[in-house]
Amino acid sequence: ETSTTETPKKIQDRTLGGLLPELSEFEPGVSCESRSHQPHRKNYFQPSKELIQRLRRYEARHRKCAGRARSFFRARESQGEKDDGCRYVVWTAIYGLGNRMITLTSAFLYALLTDRVLLVERTKETTNLFCEPIPNASWLLPPEFTYEWLQSLNESSPQRFAHNNFTDYSDTSTGTADFSYIHLIWNNDDEDKTFFCDESQDQLENVPWLFMRADEYLLPSYFFLSRFKADLDALFPDKEAVFNLLGNYLFQPSDVMWTRITRYYRSYLANHDRLVGIQVRTYQPKSPLPNVLEQLQQCILKNDLLPKVIADDGRSVVKPQTSGLQEPNNGSTVVLMTSLESYYYDSLTEYYLSGPTESGESVTIHQPSHDGTQQTGILVHDIKAWAEIYLLSLSDSLITSGWSTFGYAAHALAGIRPWILFGVVDDQVPDPPCVRAKSVDPCYFHIPVGNIKCPSKDVPDDKHIFPYLQSCEDNNNGVKLV
Ligand code: GDP
């Protein structure tokens, strides 16, 4: 089979082609304002019939089971009620918002594939920034699961998956239900990775509670599990659409966010012929980086992503376009820039003030914030991050930084194949500076296939088994769905 090259379509209905539950499903006054408006983005992928059915089935299960999660800590006392068919996968948070969105989406797909219910740790995002996605039920882990208790799940946990003898997953000291802790952050080992073996999935099927801590976009690995493969093919005929569909299902802006997003959009971005989003993320401590600015400018000009400026040295033969304050009407491009720095914004603004554009088009640049450093967990900072990911996703085209899950979340939600800026290594401007992405889906950086030792077979050391899994543009070791 080959992946389709279908591009996302204009979808006009509020359910995004049946992806979202009908508004009437939500209790009056509980739903978010953002749900009651027409689709916000330019294009959406069409969900398959199978996915729509699976989501409705999921919602019913979630409504049945979410409220029973409290009994986790009293499972030993209430043996009789134990087998209600409810099984859970719990998402726990690590790193920044982009990381959280891709791991949460991966956990959700796992829940869809295994008939589990996804519950999420209470974090700034899940309690303040996103709406509850499931009508008449909460996805929040009950408060009994304290931050401290969740933190105690780590590489030393007795319940760490594949590091015990598959006998008893319960915590006898507290009388909890049986559970297993899936450790898939950067320091995972060969045993942890056996999560991606069919045999492990057989064993985990009987464990009612799974707590997952991941820092990557794991879901492309699910395609290697033979038990999920046929199901995934039916749910996602178009592989590149996985995050776009599930992300648009899960991540609606809360009312606080929606007010901010619409206010910003109307004030700065609404009047345009074209909206171009640019996200610049650097990781070196000594930023801002002139080389990254140089790279961005080369990327823009070599690929005609924004109009060129005619150098205006004062002797230019080009007449000033206007002698007054009235704008000539040769088209307008609005650029939304996001970065922790203001340097790239300042420099690009200066560039467009330095002379007229060749086309006579006006270019206006806006950047909503520049907080300097990542401050995940501080509400005012996280609000800006989600607003900016969301606003970027409303663009007509995007330029994003490679290696950045912040950028991945923006372009995957948008359904836009971005121009990806390669990571700057050794202060050199990469050549080429950027490349057009082959799909809208995020990159899965450290694919564990190839070195997983499963009991029956080793997963082949070839990540290109499926035509729809290809190397990422920004990282040869990573793979992405295309
Ligand atoms: P990654 O580190 O680029 O993969 O993305 P993450 O989102 O996981 O973590 C980076 C965090 O830094 C974000 O969640 C924000 O808190 C902050 N951040 C990085 N870039 C930006 C930006 O362009 N705008 C805003 N508002 N925050 C940013």
Boltz pocket constraint, residues with backbone or C-beta under 6 A from the ligand:
constraints:
  - pocket:
      binder: B
      contacts: [[A, 95], [A, 96], [A, 97], [A, 98], [A, 99], [A, 100], [A, 279], [A, 280], [A, 281], [A, 338], [A, 339], [A, 340], [A, 369], [A, 371], [A, 373], [A, 374], [A, 375], [A, 376], [A, 381], [A, 382], [A, 384], [A, 385], [A, 386], [A, 388], [A, 403], [A, 404], [A, 405], [A, 406], [A, 407]]
      max_distance: 6.0
